[in-house]
Amino acid sequence: MDFNLEHGWEILPIDGDTGTAYMAVNNDERIFIKRNTSPFLAALSLEEIVPRLIWSKRTVSGDTLTAQEWLNGRSLKREEMCSLQVSELLARMHGSKLLKKMLLRVGGKMYTPADLLAQYFNGLSSELRQHPLLAEATSRLKANQPQLERSNYEVCHGDLNHKNWLLSETGQLYLVDWEAVKLADPALDLSMLMCQYVPRKDWKQWLTRYAKKEPSPDMMKRIYWYAVMNLLLVIKHNYQRGHFHEMNQDIIKLNQVIKKQNYI
């Protein structure tokens, strides 16, 4: 592939990134290059949510290449996902008018509760469809869909796995891998993070730190709705991949959420 870089740059593919990500090296200088990244990346760079965007160009083959600052660092550990840095970055992302404006401009799609339910049922196996607990969960979700106005939808990352957080050597935190970005209820992101990383007894404390105020009953109701929705989607995903141990662990989590709460 022709990267159209000045003489002296060596291009090295980054393993595990499906042939779309590269490290470019020229003596002691390094940059991160990715192919066909969304133009939304420019707004994320301006808000300092991803490493700095250096340039963007189109190749003769029609591909778009973006170059970002190369940062030495590491992914967050699971136990670090409860940190103040994480909640502050999420609050800044969800509250950014620039990000929302730019995502709408590049054709970002809105995801409603009905869209997520349809995604779950699309191609769902008969075994999962007939599972008593999963059937009870989907029945509750259908009957209690959050009614947040679409004007209050914000930019949601959509995949807040701890491996998608980059902590640089200087201590700056970034959120990377934006392929699942969408406009949605911020509770979608929050529930995803809390289900995976925050002990249930600490949910209200975490949300208070995130929002700078105690969560309202409506917010808690939406958090639990999306928590159940996310668990159902993960259960379906693990079933399709044959990861039955992980699937059963998530079914146990699902049972704990819907049996011990009156929100849905």
ZADOMI-940805 format. One line per 10 residues: number of its first residue (from 1); their letters; for each residue z, x, y of N, C-alpha, C. Coordinates in steps of 0.2 Angstrom, whole numbers, plus 2048, in hexadecimal, padded with zeros to 3 digits. Layout:
N
NUM) a) Z X Y Z X Y Z X Y  ...
***
This chain:
264
1) mdfnlehgwe) 800 804 7FA 800 800 800 800 804 806  7FC 803 80B 7FB 807 811 801 804 816  805 809 818 80B 807 81C 809 809 824  803 80C 824 801 80E 82B 806 812 82F  80A 816 82C 80F 81A 830 80C 821 832  810 824 837 80D 82A 839 80E 830 833  80A 835 834 80B 83A 82F 812 83D 82E  814 83E 828 81A 841 826 81F 83D 823  81E 836 823 822 831 820 821 831 819  826 831 815 826 830 80E 829 829 80C
11) ilpidgdtgt) 825 825 808 827 81E 807 82A 81D 800  830 81B 7FF 833 81B 7F9 836 813 7F7  833 810 7F2 835 80A 7F0 83D 809 7EF  840 804 7F0 847 802 7EF 847 7FE 7E9  84B 801 7E4 84B 7FE 7DD 84E 7F7 7DE  84C 7F2 7DA 84F 7EC 7D9 84D 7E7 7DF  848 7E9 7E3 846 7E4 7E9 83F 7E2 7E8  83D 7E1 7E2 836 7DE 7E0 830 7E0 7E4  830 7E7 7E5 82B 7EA 7E9 82A 7E8 7F0  82F 7E5 7F3 82E 7E3 7FA 832 7E8 7FF
21) aymavnnder) 837 7EC 7FD 83B 7F0 801 83A 7F8 7FF  83A 7FC 805 839 803 804 83D 807 809  83E 80D 807 842 812 80C 83C 817 80E  83B 817 815 837 81C 817 83B 822 81A  839 828 818 83C 82E 81A 838 833 81D  83A 836 823 837 83B 826 83C 840 828  83C 846 825 842 84B 826 848 848 825  84C 847 82B 853 844 82A 853 83D 82C  84D 83A 82E 84D 834 831 84B 82F 82B  84F 829 82B 84D 824 826 84D 81D 829
31) ifikrntspf) 848 819 827 848 812 829 847 80E 823  849 807 823 849 802 81E 842 7FE 820  83E 7FE 81B 838 7FA 81C 837 7F4 817  836 7EE 819 835 7E9 815 82E 7E5 816  82B 7E3 811 825 7DF 811 826 7D8 812  822 7D5 816 822 7CD 817 829 7CA 818  82C 7CD 81D 833 7CA 81F 831 7C5 824  836 7C0 824 835 7BA 829 835 7BD 830  831 7BA 835 832 7BC 83C 839 7BB 83F  83D 7B7 83B 844 7B5 83D 848 7BB 83D
41) laalsleeiv) 846 7C1 83A 84A 7C7 83A 84B 7CA 841  846 7C8 846 847 7CB 84C 84D 7C8 850  84E 7C1 84F 854 7BE 852 85A 7C1 84F  85A 7C2 848 860 7C4 845 862 7CB 847  85D 7CF 849 85E 7D6 84B 861 7D5 852  85F 7D1 857 861 7D0 85D 869 7CE 85D  86A 7CA 858 871 7C8 858 876 7CD 854  873 7D2 852 876 7D8 84E 87A 7D5 848  876 7D1 845 878 7CE 83E 875 7D2 838  86F 7D5 83A 86C 7DA 835 86B 7E0 839
51) prliwskrtv) 86A 7E6 835 869 7EC 838 863 7EC 83D  863 7F0 842 85E 7EF 848 857 7F0 845  853 7EB 848 84C 7EB 847 848 7F0 84B  844 7F5 848 841 7FA 84C 83A 7F8 84E  836 7F6 849 82F 7F3 84B 82D 7EE 845  828 7EB 847 824 7E6 842 81D 7E7 843  819 7E7 83E 812 7E8 83E 80E 7E5 839  808 7E3 83A 804 7E0 834 7FF 7E5 832  7FE 7E5 82B 7FA 7EA 828 7F3 7E7 828  7EE 7EC 826 7E7 7E9 825 7E7 7E4 81F
61) sgdtltaqew) 7EB 7E5 81B 7EB 7E0 815 7EE 7D9 817  7F1 7D9 81D 7F4 7D2 81F 7FB 7D2 81E  7FE 7D7 81B 806 7D7 81A 809 7D8 820  80F 7D6 821 813 7D8 827 819 7DC 825  819 7E2 828 81E 7E7 827 824 7E7 82C  82A 7E7 82B 82F 7E8 830 833 7EE 82E  835 7F2 833 839 7F8 832 840 7F7 836  845 7F8 832 84C 7F8 835 850 7FE 834  855 7FF 838 859 805 838 85C 805 831  85C 80C 82F 85F 80D 828 866 80F 829
71) lngrslkree) 86B 80B 826 872 80C 826 875 80E 820  879 813 820 87D 814 81A 883 810 81A  884 80D 814 88A 808 813 88A 806 80C  88D 800 80C 88E 7FD 805 88F 7F6 806  88E 7F2 800 88F 7EB 800 897 7EA 800  899 7E4 802 8A0 7E2 802 8A2 7E1 7FB  8A9 7E3 7F9 8AC 7E1 7F3 8AE 7DA 7F3  8AF 7D7 7EE 8B1 7D0 7ED 8B7 7CE 7F1  8BC 7D3 7F1 8C2 7D1 7F4 8C2 7D2 7FC  8BC 7D5 7FE 8BB 7D6 806 8B8 7D0 809
81) mcslqvsell) 8B6 7CB 805 8B2 7C5 807 8B7 7C1 80B  8BE 7C1 80B 8C2 7BD 80F 8C4 7C1 815  8C1 7C6 817 8C2 7CA 81D 8C1 7C6 823  8C4 7C8 829 8C3 7C6 82F 8BB 7C7 832  8B9 7CD 830 8B2 7CF 832 8AD 7CA 82F  8AE 7C7 829 8A9 7C3 826 8AA 7BC 829  8B0 7B9 82B 8B0 7B3 82E 8AD 7B3 835  8AE 7B9 839 8AC 7B9 83F 8A4 7BA 840  8A1 7BE 83B 89A 7BE 83B 897 7B7 839  89A 7B4 834 897 7AD 833 898 7A8 838
91) armhgskllk) 89D 7A8 83C 89E 7A4 842 899 7A5 847  898 7AC 848 893 7AE 84D 88C 7AC 84B  88A 7AC 845 884 7AA 842 883 7A3 843  888 79F 840 887 798 841 887 795 848  88A 799 84C 88A 796 853 885 799 858  880 79D 855 87B 7A0 859 875 79B 85B  874 799 861 86F 795 863 868 799 863  868 79F 864 862 7A3 863 85F 7A3 85C  864 7A4 857 862 7A4 850 85F 79D 84E  862 798 851 860 791 84F 859 78F 852
101) kmllrvggkm) 858 792 858 852 791 85C 84C 794 858  84D 79B 857 848 79F 853 846 79C 84C  84B 79A 849 84A 798 842 846 791 842  847 78D 847 843 787 848 83C 789 84A  83B 78E 84E 835 790 851 830 793 84B  833 796 846 82F 799 840 82F 794 83A  831 78E 83B 830 789 836 836 788 831  83C 78A 833 841 78A 82F 843 783 82D  844 781 826 845 77B 824 84C 779 824  84D 772 825 854 76F 825 855 76D 81E
111) ytpadllaqy) 85C 76E 81C 85E 76C 815 863 767 816  862 761 814 867 75B 814 86B 75B 80E  870 757 80D 874 756 807 86F 753 802  86B 74F 804 866 74B 7FF 861 751 7FD  85F 755 801 85A 75B 7FE 85E 75F 7F9  864 760 7FA 867 765 7F5 868 761 7EE  86A 75A 7EF 86A 756 7E9 864 756 7E5  85E 755 7E9 858 755 7E6 856 75C 7E2  858 761 7E6 857 768 7E3 85B 768 7DC  861 766 7DC 865 766 7D6 861 762 7D0
121) fnglsselrq) 85F 75C 7D1 85C 758 7CC 855 75A 7CA  852 75E 7CE 84B 760 7CD 84B 765 7C7  848 762 7C1 848 767 7BB 84E 767 7B8  853 763 7B9 85A 763 7B6 859 762 7AE  85C 766 7AA 85C 764 7A3 860 75E 7A1  85E 75B 79C 861 755 799 868 756 797  86A 75C 795 871 75E 793 875 75E 799  873 761 79F 877 761 7A5 877 75A 7A8  872 757 7A7 872 750 7AA 877 74B 7A7  878 74C 7A0 87C 748 79D 883 74A 79C
131) hpllaeatsr) 885 750 79F 88B 753 79F 890 74F 7A3  896 74C 7A0 89A 747 7A3 89D 74A 7AA  89F 750 7AA 8A2 752 7B1 89D 753 7B6  897 756 7B4 891 757 7B9 88F 750 7BB  88E 74B 7B7 88C 745 7B9 891 742 7BE  898 742 7BC 89D 740 7C1 89C 743 7C8  89B 74A 7C8 89A 74D 7CE 894 74B 7D2  88F 74A 7CF 889 748 7D3 889 741 7D5  88D 73D 7D1 88E 736 7D3 892 736 7DA  897 73A 7DA 89B 73A 7E0 898 73D 7E6
141) lkanqpqler) 893 742 7E5 890 745 7EA 88B 740 7ED  887 73D 7E9 883 738 7EB 886 732 7F0  88C 730 7EE 890 72B 7F1 893 72D 7F8  894 734 7F9 898 737 7FE 894 73C 802  88E 73B 803 88A 741 806 88C 741 80E  88D 748 810 88F 749 817 88A 746 81C  88C 744 821 888 741 826 888 745 82D  888 74B 82C 888 74F 832 881 74E 836  881 74D 83C 87B 74D 840 876 753 83F  870 752 83E 86C 758 83D 86C 75D 843
151) snyevchgdl) 86D 75A 849 86E 75E 84F 873 763 84F  878 762 84A 87E 766 849 87C 76B 843  876 76B 840 875 770 83B 874 777 83F  876 77C 83B 875 783 83E 872 787 839  870 78D 83B 86D 792 836 872 794 831  870 793 82A 874 795 825 871 79A 820  874 79F 81E 872 7A5 81A 86F 7A2 814  873 79E 810 871 79B 80A 873 79F 804  875 7A6 804 877 7AA 7FE 87C 7AF 800  882 7AD 801 888 7B1 804 88B 7B5 7FE
161) nhknwllset) 887 7B7 7F9 88A 7BC 7F4 88D 7C2 7F8  892 7C5 7F5 895 7CB 7F8 890 7D1 7F8  88B 7D1 7F4 886 7D6 7F4 881 7D6 7FA  881 7D0 7FD 87D 7CF 803 880 7D1 80A  886 7D4 809 889 7D6 80F 889 7DE 80F  887 7E1 815 887 7E8 816 88C 7EB 81B  890 7EF 818 895 7F2 81D 893 7F9 81E  891 7FB 824 88F 801 826 895 806 826  893 80D 826 898 812 826 89C 812 82C  899 80F 832 89D 80E 838 8A1 808 838
171) gqlylvdwea) 8A1 804 833 8A5 7FE 833 8A2 7F8 835  89B 7F8 837 898 7F2 839 896 7EE 833  897 7E7 834 895 7E3 82E 88E 7DF 830  88A 7DF 82B 884 7DC 82B 883 7D7 825  87E 7D2 826 87D 7CD 821 875 7CE 820  873 7CF 819 86C 7D1 818 86A 7CC 813  863 7CD 811 860 7C9 80C 860 7C1 80E  85B 7C0 813 85B 7B9 816 855 7B4 813  854 7B6 80D 84E 7B2 80A 850 7AA 809  857 7A9 808 859 7A2 807 85B 79E 80E
181) vkladpaldl) 859 7A1 814 85C 79E 81A 859 797 81B  85D 793 81E 85B 78C 81F 860 789 825  85D 784 828 861 780 82D 865 77B 829  86C 77B 829 870 776 825 877 776 828  87B 771 825 882 771 827 885 777 826  889 77A 82B 88C 781 829 891 781 823  893 77B 822 898 77A 81C 894 77C 816  88E 77C 815 88A 77F 810 88B 786 80E  88B 78A 813 88D 791 813 894 792 811  898 78F 815 89F 790 815 8A2 78E 80E
191) smlmcqyvpr) 8A0 789 80B 8A2 787 804 8A0 78C 7FF  89A 78E 800 897 793 7FB 89B 799 7FB  89D 79C 801 8A2 7A2 801 8A9 7A0 7FE  8AB 79A 800 8B2 799 7FE 8B3 798 7F7  8AE 794 7F4 8AE 793 7ED 8AE 79A 7E9  8AA 79F 7EB 8AA 7A5 7E7 8AF 7AA 7E9  8B2 7AA 7EF 8B6 7AF 7F1 8BD 7AE 7F4  8BE 7A8 7F6 8C5 7A6 7FA 8C9 7A2 7F5  8CF 7A4 7F4 8D3 79F 7F0 8D4 798 7F3  8D4 793 7EF 8D4 78D 7F2 8DA 78B 7F6
201) kdwkqwltry) 8E0 78E 7F5 8E6 78D 7F9 8E5 790 800  8E0 795 801 8DF 798 807 8D9 795 80B  8D6 790 809 8D0 78D 80C 8D1 78B 813  8D6 787 814 8D8 785 81B 8D9 78B 820  8DD 790 81E 8DE 796 822 8D8 799 823  8D4 79A 81E 8CD 79E 820 8C9 79A 825  8C9 793 824 8C4 78F 828 8C7 78F 82F  8CE 78F 830 8D1 790 837 8CF 796 83A  8CF 79B 836 8CD 7A2 839 8C6 7A2 83B  8C2 79F 837 8BA 79F 838 8B9 79A 83F
211) akkepspdmm) 8BC 795 83F 8BA 790 845 8BF 790 84B  8C4 795 84A 8C9 795 850 8CD 78F 851  8CD 78B 84C 8D1 784 84C 8D2 782 845  8D7 77D 844 8D8 77B 83D 8D2 776 83B  8CF 776 835 8CA 772 833 8CB 76B 833  8C7 767 836 8C8 760 836 8C7 75D 82F  8CA 757 82E 8C9 753 827 8C1 753 826  8BD 751 82B 8B6 751 829 8B3 757 827  8B5 75D 82A 8B3 764 828 8B5 765 821  8BB 763 81F 8BD 765 818 8BA 760 813
221) kriywyavmn) 8B8 75A 815 8B4 756 811 8AD 759 80F  8AA 75B 815 8A4 75E 814 8A4 765 810  8A9 769 811 8AA 76F 80D 8AA 76E 806  8AE 769 804 8AF 767 7FD 8A9 764 7FA  8A5 760 7FE 89F 75D 7FB 89A 763 7FA  899 768 7FE 894 76D 7FD 897 772 7F8  89E 773 7F7 8A0 777 7F2 89E 774 7EB  89F 76D 7EA 89C 76A 7E4 895 76B 7E3  891 76A 7E8 88A 76B 7E8 888 772 7E6  88B 777 7E9 889 77E 7E7 88B 77F 7E0
231) lllvikhnyq) 891 77D 7DE 893 77E 7D7 88E 77B 7D2  88B 775 7D4 886 772 7CF 880 776 7CF  87E 779 7D5 878 77D 7D5 878 783 7D1  87E 786 7D2 880 78C 7CE 880 78B 7C6  883 786 7C4 883 784 7BD 87C 783 7BB  878 77F 7BE 871 77E 7BC 86E 785 7BC  86E 789 7C0 86B 790 7C0 86D 794 7BA  874 794 7B9 876 798 7B3 874 795 7AD  874 78E 7AC 871 78B 7A6 86A 78D 7A5  866 78D 7AA 85F 78F 7A9 85E 796 7A7
241) rghfhemnqd) 862 79B 7A9 862 7A2 7A8 865 7A3 7A1  868 79E 79E 86C 7A0 798 872 7A3 799  875 7A3 79F 87C 7A6 7A0 881 7A1 79F  883 79F 799 887 79A 797 88E 79B 799  890 7A1 798 897 7A3 79A 899 7A2 7A1  894 7A4 7A5 895 7A3 7AC 895 79C 7AE  890 798 7AB 88F 791 7AC 896 78D 7AA  899 78F 7A5 89F 78C 7A3 8A5 78D 7A8  8A5 793 7AA 8AA 795 7AF 8A9 791 7B6  8A3 790 7B8 8A2 78C 7BD 8A3 784 7BC
251) iiklnqvikk) 8A2 782 7B6 8A4 77B 7B4 8AC 77A 7B5  8B0 77F 7B3 8B7 77F 7B4 8B9 77F 7BB  8B5 783 7BF 8B6 782 7C7 8B5 77C 7C9  8AF 779 7C7 8AD 772 7C9 8B2 76D 7C8  8B5 76D 7C2 8BA 768 7C0 8C0 769 7C4  8C2 76F 7C6 8C8 770 7CA 8C7 76D 7D1  8C1 76E 7D4 8BF 76B 7DA 8BF 764 7DB  8BC 761 7D6 8BB 759 7D6 8C1 755 7D4  8C5 759 7D0 8CB 755 7CD 8D1 755 7D1  8D1 75B 7D5 8D8 75C 7D9 8D7 75A 7E1
261) qnyi) 8D1 758 7E3 8D0 756 7EA 8CD 74F 7EA  8CF 74C 7F0 8CD 745 7F1 8C7 745 7F7  8C4 74A 7F8 8BF 74A 7FD 8B9 747 7FB  8B7 748 7F4 8B1 745 7F2 8B2 740 7EC
***
